Amino acid sequence: MFAVAAIAALSVVIGLARLVAWGIDRREEQGTKAIRDAAFVAQASAEVRRG
């Protein structure tokens, strides 16, 4: 009985760790996209100024 409870608790901990890692990855991906978009806007603006 103890082994089943330990395995269940371990499964919950692993699941929570994966959920946290997924959330961190999403936040990092959004930050990277924002930087990429800002670089695109800056490049387009520079090209418009050059004529």
N, CA, C and O atoms as a CHARMM CRD file, in Angstrom:
* protein
*
  204
    1    1 MET  N      0.82000  -1.19500   0.00000 PROA 1      0.00000
    2    1 MET  CA     0.00000   0.00000   0.00000 PROA 1      0.00000
    3    1 MET  C      0.86500   1.26000   0.00000 PROA 1      0.00000
    4    1 MET  O      0.57300   2.22800  -0.70300 PROA 1      0.00000
    5    2 PHE  N      1.93700   1.23200   0.80100 PROA 2      0.00000
    6    2 PHE  CA     2.83000   2.38200   0.86000 PROA 2      0.00000
    7    2 PHE  C      3.49400   2.63600  -0.49300 PROA 2      0.00000
    8    2 PHE  O      3.67400   3.78700  -0.89100 PROA 2      0.00000
    9    3 ALA  N      3.85300   1.57500  -1.19000 PROA 3      0.00000
   10    3 ALA  CA     4.51800   1.71200  -2.49000 PROA 3      0.00000
   11    3 ALA  C      3.59300   2.38500  -3.49600 PROA 3      0.00000
   12    3 ALA  O      4.03200   3.22400  -4.28300 PROA 3      0.00000
   13    4 VAL  N      2.33000   2.02300  -3.47100 PROA 4      0.00000
   14    4 VAL  CA     1.36000   2.63500  -4.39600 PROA 4      0.00000
   15    4 VAL  C      1.20700   4.11900  -4.09300 PROA 4      0.00000
   16    4 VAL  O      1.15800   4.93300  -5.01500 PROA 4      0.00000
   17    5 ALA  N      1.13300   4.48000  -2.83300 PROA 5      0.00000
   18    5 ALA  CA     1.00800   5.88800  -2.45100 PROA 5      0.00000
   19    5 ALA  C      2.27500   6.66000  -2.83300 PROA 5      0.00000
   20    5 ALA  O      2.19200   7.80200  -3.28700 PROA 5      0.00000
   21    6 ALA  N      3.43400   6.04800  -2.65400 PROA 6      0.00000
   22    6 ALA  CA     4.69300   6.71500  -3.01400 PROA 6      0.00000
   23    6 ALA  C      4.77600   6.93400  -4.51700 PROA 6      0.00000
   24    6 ALA  O      5.20000   7.99900  -4.96400 PROA 6      0.00000
   25    7 ILE  N      4.37900   5.94900  -5.29400 PROA 7      0.00000
   26    7 ILE  CA     4.39100   6.08800  -6.75300 PROA 7      0.00000
   27    7 ILE  C      3.40100   7.16000  -7.19300 PROA 7      0.00000
   28    7 ILE  O      3.70400   7.94100  -8.09400 PROA 7      0.00000
   29    8 ALA  N      2.24000   7.21000  -6.58300 PROA 8      0.00000
   30    8 ALA  CA     1.24800   8.23700  -6.92000 PROA 8      0.00000
   31    8 ALA  C      1.78200   9.62800  -6.58200 PROA 8      0.00000
   32    8 ALA  O      1.62100  10.55500  -7.37600 PROA 8      0.00000
   33    9 ALA  N      2.40200   9.78700  -5.43900 PROA 9      0.00000
   34    9 ALA  CA     2.95900  11.08200  -5.05500 PROA 9      0.00000
   35    9 ALA  C      4.07800  11.48400  -6.00500 PROA 9      0.00000
   36    9 ALA  O      4.17900  12.65000  -6.38700 PROA 9      0.00000
   37   10 LEU  N      4.91100  10.53700  -6.38400 PROA 10     0.00000
   38   10 LEU  CA     5.99100  10.81200  -7.31700 PROA 10     0.00000
   39   10 LEU  C      5.44200  11.23900  -8.67900 PROA 10     0.00000
   40   10 LEU  O      5.98400  12.13900  -9.31900 PROA 10     0.00000
   41   11 SER  N      4.37800  10.59600  -9.10800 PROA 11     0.00000
   42   11 SER  CA     3.74800  10.95900 -10.37600 PROA 11     0.00000
   43   11 SER  C      3.20700  12.38600 -10.33700 PROA 11     0.00000
   44   11 SER  O      3.33300  13.12600 -11.31200 PROA 11     0.00000
   45   12 VAL  N      2.61300  12.76800  -9.22300 PROA 12     0.00000
   46   12 VAL  CA     2.08500  14.12200  -9.07700 PROA 12     0.00000
   47   12 VAL  C      3.22400  15.14100  -9.10300 PROA 12     0.00000
   48   12 VAL  O      3.11300  16.17700  -9.75800 PROA 12     0.00000
   49   13 VAL  N      4.30800  14.85400  -8.40100 PROA 13     0.00000
   50   13 VAL  CA     5.44700  15.77200  -8.36800 PROA 13     0.00000
   51   13 VAL  C      6.05300  15.91900  -9.76500 PROA 13     0.00000
   52   13 VAL  O      6.37000  17.03300 -10.18200 PROA 13     0.00000
   53   14 ILE  N      6.21300  14.84000 -10.47400 PROA 14     0.00000
   54   14 ILE  CA     6.76500  14.89100 -11.83500 PROA 14     0.00000
   55   14 ILE  C      5.82900  15.67600 -12.74700 PROA 14     0.00000
   56   14 ILE  O      6.28800  16.48200 -13.55700 PROA 14     0.00000
   57   15 GLY  N      4.53900  15.45500 -12.62700 PROA 15     0.00000
   58   15 GLY  CA     3.57400  16.19100 -13.43300 PROA 15     0.00000
   59   15 GLY  C      3.61200  17.68600 -13.16400 PROA 15     0.00000
   60   15 GLY  O      3.55100  18.48700 -14.09700 PROA 15     0.00000
   61   16 LEU  N      3.71100  18.06800 -11.89700 PROA 16     0.00000
   62   16 LEU  CA     3.80600  19.48700 -11.55600 PROA 16     0.00000
   63   16 LEU  C      5.09900  20.10100 -12.09700 PROA 16     0.00000
   64   16 LEU  O      5.09100  21.23500 -12.57600 PROA 16     0.00000
   65   17 ALA  N      6.19300  19.37000 -12.02400 PROA 17     0.00000
   66   17 ALA  CA     7.46700  19.86800 -12.54400 PROA 17     0.00000
   67   17 ALA  C      7.38900  20.08400 -14.05300 PROA 17     0.00000
   68   17 ALA  O      7.91000  21.07200 -14.57000 PROA 17     0.00000
   69   18 ARG  N      6.74300  19.16800 -14.75200 PROA 18     0.00000
   70   18 ARG  CA     6.58800  19.31900 -16.19900 PROA 18     0.00000
   71   18 ARG  C      5.69900  20.50500 -16.52900 PROA 18     0.00000
   72   18 ARG  O      5.95300  21.21800 -17.50000 PROA 18     0.00000
   73   19 LEU  N      4.66500  20.72400 -15.73600 PROA 19     0.00000
   74   19 LEU  CA     3.76500  21.86200 -15.95200 PROA 19     0.00000
   75   19 LEU  C      4.51100  23.18200 -15.74700 PROA 19     0.00000
   76   19 LEU  O      4.34100  24.11600 -16.53100 PROA 19     0.00000
   77   20 VAL  N      5.32000  23.26500 -14.71800 PROA 20     0.00000
   78   20 VAL  CA     6.11100  24.47700 -14.46200 PROA 20     0.00000
   79   20 VAL  C      7.11300  24.69700 -15.60100 PROA 20     0.00000
   80   20 VAL  O      7.27200  25.82500 -16.06700 PROA 20     0.00000
   81   21 ALA  N      7.77900  23.65200 -16.04700 PROA 21     0.00000
   82   21 ALA  CA     8.74100  23.77300 -17.14300 PROA 21     0.00000
   83   21 ALA  C      8.05200  24.23800 -18.41600 PROA 21     0.00000
   84   21 ALA  O      8.61200  25.04600 -19.15700 PROA 21     0.00000
   85   22 TRP  N      6.85400  23.74700 -18.68500 PROA 22     0.00000
   86   22 TRP  CA     6.09600  24.17000 -19.85800 PROA 22     0.00000
   87   22 TRP  C      5.76900  25.65800 -19.76100 PROA 22     0.00000
   88   22 TRP  O      5.89400  26.38600 -20.74600 PROA 22     0.00000
   89   23 GLY  N      5.35300  26.11200 -18.58500 PROA 23     0.00000
   90   23 GLY  CA     5.04100  27.53200 -18.39700 PROA 23     0.00000
   91   23 GLY  C      6.25200  28.41700 -18.60700 PROA 23     0.00000
   92   23 GLY  O      6.13900  29.48600 -19.20600 PROA 23     0.00000
   93   24 ILE  N      7.40800  27.98900 -18.12600 PROA 24     0.00000
   94   24 ILE  CA     8.63400  28.75900 -18.32000 PROA 24     0.00000
   95   24 ILE  C      8.99700  28.80200 -19.80200 PROA 24     0.00000
   96   24 ILE  O      9.38700  29.85200 -20.31200 PROA 24     0.00000
   97   25 ASP  N      8.87300  27.68300 -20.49000 PROA 25     0.00000
   98   25 ASP  CA     9.16700  27.64900 -21.92400 PROA 25     0.00000
   99   25 ASP  C      8.25000  28.59300 -22.69900 PROA 25     0.00000
  100   25 ASP  O      8.70200  29.28700 -23.61000 PROA 25     0.00000
  101   26 ARG  N      6.98000  28.62200 -22.34600 PROA 26     0.00000
  102   26 ARG  CA     6.03500  29.51500 -23.03300 PROA 26     0.00000
  103   26 ARG  C      6.41700  30.97100 -22.82800 PROA 26     0.00000
  104   26 ARG  O      6.37400  31.76500 -23.76700 PROA 26     0.00000
  105   27 ARG  N      6.79000  31.32300 -21.60700 PROA 27     0.00000
  106   27 ARG  CA     7.15700  32.70500 -21.31400 PROA 27     0.00000
  107   27 ARG  C      8.41800  33.09400 -22.08900 PROA 27     0.00000
  108   27 ARG  O      8.51300  34.20100 -22.62000 PROA 27     0.00000
  109   28 GLU  N      9.38400  32.17400 -22.14900 PROA 28     0.00000
  110   28 GLU  CA    10.61500  32.43900 -22.89100 PROA 28     0.00000
  111   28 GLU  C     10.32000  32.59500 -24.38300 PROA 28     0.00000
  112   28 GLU  O     10.88700  33.46500 -25.04500 PROA 28     0.00000
  113   29 GLU  N      9.43700  31.75700 -24.90300 PROA 29     0.00000
  114   29 GLU  CA     9.06800  31.83200 -26.31900 PROA 29     0.00000
  115   29 GLU  C      8.40300  33.17200 -26.64100 PROA 29     0.00000
  116   29 GLU  O      8.67100  33.76100 -27.68800 PROA 29     0.00000
  117   30 GLN  N      7.54100  33.65100 -25.74900 PROA 30     0.00000
  118   30 GLN  CA     6.88800  34.93200 -25.96300 PROA 30     0.00000
  119   30 GLN  C      7.89300  36.07500 -25.92500 PROA 30     0.00000
  120   30 GLN  O      7.78400  37.01800 -26.70900 PROA 30     0.00000
  121   31 GLY  N      8.86400  36.00400 -25.03000 PROA 31     0.00000
  122   31 GLY  CA     9.90300  37.03100 -24.96100 PROA 31     0.00000
  123   31 GLY  C     10.74300  37.05400 -26.22300 PROA 31     0.00000
  124   31 GLY  O     11.06700  38.12500 -26.73500 PROA 31     0.00000
  125   32 THR  N     11.09700  35.88400 -26.72600 PROA 32     0.00000
  126   32 THR  CA    11.87700  35.78700 -27.95500 PROA 32     0.00000
  127   32 THR  C     11.09900  36.35500 -29.13000 PROA 32     0.00000
  128   32 THR  O     11.66600  37.04000 -29.98100 PROA 32     0.00000
  129   33 LYS  N      9.80600  36.07300 -29.18000 PROA 33     0.00000
  130   33 LYS  CA     8.96900  36.59300 -30.27000 PROA 33     0.00000
  131   33 LYS  C      8.88700  38.10800 -30.20100 PROA 33     0.00000
  132   33 LYS  O      8.91600  38.77100 -31.23800 PROA 33     0.00000
  133   34 ALA  N      8.78500  38.66500 -29.01500 PROA 34     0.00000
  134   34 ALA  CA     8.71700  40.11900 -28.87000 PROA 34     0.00000
  135   34 ALA  C     10.01100  40.76700 -29.35300 PROA 34     0.00000
  136   34 ALA  O      9.97300  41.80400 -30.01500 PROA 34     0.00000
  137   35 ILE  N     11.14700  40.17100 -29.03200 PROA 35     0.00000
  138   35 ILE  CA    12.43600  40.70400 -29.48400 PROA 35     0.00000
  139   35 ILE  C     12.53500  40.62500 -31.00400 PROA 35     0.00000
  140   35 ILE  O     12.99100  41.57000 -31.64900 PROA 35     0.00000
  141   36 ARG  N     12.10900  39.50100 -31.57700 PROA 36     0.00000
  142   36 ARG  CA    12.15800  39.32600 -33.02800 PROA 36     0.00000
  143   36 ARG  C     11.26400  40.34900 -33.72600 PROA 36     0.00000
  144   36 ARG  O     11.65300  40.92000 -34.74400 PROA 36     0.00000
  145   37 ASP  N     10.06800  40.58100 -33.18100 PROA 37     0.00000
  146   37 ASP  CA     9.14600  41.56200 -33.76400 PROA 37     0.00000
  147   37 ASP  C      9.71700  42.97100 -33.67400 PROA 37     0.00000
  148   37 ASP  O      9.59800  43.74900 -34.62000 PROA 37     0.00000
  149   38 ALA  N     10.33400  43.30300 -32.54700 PROA 38     0.00000
  150   38 ALA  CA    10.91900  44.63500 -32.38800 PROA 38     0.00000
  151   38 ALA  C     12.06900  44.84000 -33.37600 PROA 38     0.00000
  152   38 ALA  O     12.21600  45.93000 -33.92900 PROA 38     0.00000
  153   39 ALA  N     12.87400  43.82400 -33.60200 PROA 39     0.00000
  154   39 ALA  CA    13.96800  43.92500 -34.56400 PROA 39     0.00000
  155   39 ALA  C     13.42800  44.11300 -35.97100 PROA 39     0.00000
  156   39 ALA  O     13.98800  44.88200 -36.75300 PROA 39     0.00000
  157   40 PHE  N     12.35100  43.42400 -36.30000 PROA 40     0.00000
  158   40 PHE  CA    11.73000  43.56900 -37.61700 PROA 40     0.00000
  159   40 PHE  C     11.21800  44.98900 -37.82000 PROA 40     0.00000
  160   40 PHE  O     11.42200  45.57500 -38.88200 PROA 40     0.00000
  161   41 VAL  N     10.56300  45.53900 -36.82200 PROA 41     0.00000
  162   41 VAL  CA    10.03900  46.90500 -36.90900 PROA 41     0.00000
  163   41 VAL  C     11.18500  47.90600 -37.04400 PROA 41     0.00000
  164   41 VAL  O     11.09300  48.84100 -37.83800 PROA 41     0.00000
  165   42 ALA  N     12.25000  47.72400 -36.28900 PROA 42     0.00000
  166   42 ALA  CA    13.40000  48.63000 -36.37200 PROA 42     0.00000
  167   42 ALA  C     14.04400  48.56500 -37.75200 PROA 42     0.00000
  168   42 ALA  O     14.42400  49.59500 -38.30700 PROA 42     0.00000
  169   43 GLN  N     14.16600  47.37600 -38.30000 PROA 43     0.00000
  170   43 GLN  CA    14.76800  47.22600 -39.61800 PROA 43     0.00000
  171   43 GLN  C     13.88600  47.86500 -40.68300 PROA 43     0.00000
  172   43 GLN  O     14.39400  48.55200 -41.57000 PROA 43     0.00000
  173   44 ALA  N     12.58800  47.65500 -40.61200 PROA 44     0.00000
  174   44 ALA  CA    11.67200  48.26000 -41.58300 PROA 44     0.00000
  175   44 ALA  C     11.70000  49.77400 -41.47500 PROA 44     0.00000
  176   44 ALA  O     11.67600  50.47000 -42.49100 PROA 44     0.00000
  177   45 SER  N     11.75000  50.28100 -40.27700 PROA 45     0.00000
  178   45 SER  CA    11.80400  51.73300 -40.07200 PROA 45     0.00000
  179   45 SER  C     13.09000  52.31700 -40.65800 PROA 45     0.00000
  180   45 SER  O     13.06200  53.38700 -41.26500 PROA 45     0.00000
  181   46 ALA  N     14.20700  51.62700 -40.48100 PROA 46     0.00000
  182   46 ALA  CA    15.48200  52.09500 -41.02900 PROA 46     0.00000
  183   46 ALA  C     15.44100  52.09200 -42.54900 PROA 46     0.00000
  184   46 ALA  O     15.97600  52.99800 -43.18700 PROA 46     0.00000
  185   47 GLU  N     14.81000  51.08100 -43.13300 PROA 47     0.00000
  186   47 GLU  CA    14.72300  51.01900 -44.59800 PROA 47     0.00000
  187   47 GLU  C     13.83800  52.12400 -45.14100 PROA 47     0.00000
  188   47 GLU  O     14.11400  52.66100 -46.21300 PROA 47     0.00000
  189   48 VAL  N     12.78400  52.47300 -44.42600 PROA 48     0.00000
  190   48 VAL  CA    11.89700  53.55000 -44.88000 PROA 48     0.00000
  191   48 VAL  C     12.63000  54.88200 -44.82900 PROA 48     0.00000
  192   48 VAL  O     12.46400  55.71200 -45.72300 PROA 48     0.00000
  193   49 ARG  N     13.43000  55.09700 -43.80500 PROA 49     0.00000
  194   49 ARG  CA    14.18800  56.35900 -43.68700 PROA 49     0.00000
  195   49 ARG  C     15.22700  56.51600 -44.78300 PROA 49     0.00000
  196   49 ARG  O     15.49700  57.62300 -45.24900 PROA 49     0.00000
  197   50 ARG  N     15.81600  55.36800 -45.19800 PROA 50     0.00000
  198   50 ARG  CA    16.82300  55.43100 -46.25800 PROA 50     0.00000
  199   50 ARG  C     16.20400  55.77000 -47.60700 PROA 50     0.00000
  200   50 ARG  O     16.87000  56.30500 -48.49300 PROA 50     0.00000
  201   51 GLY  N     14.95300  55.45800 -47.74700 PROA 51     0.00000
  202   51 GLY  CA    14.26400  55.80400 -48.98400 PROA 51     0.00000
  203   51 GLY  C     14.28300  54.70700 -49.92600 PROA 51     0.00000
  204   51 GLY  O     13.74400  54.82800 -51.02600 PROA 51     0.00000
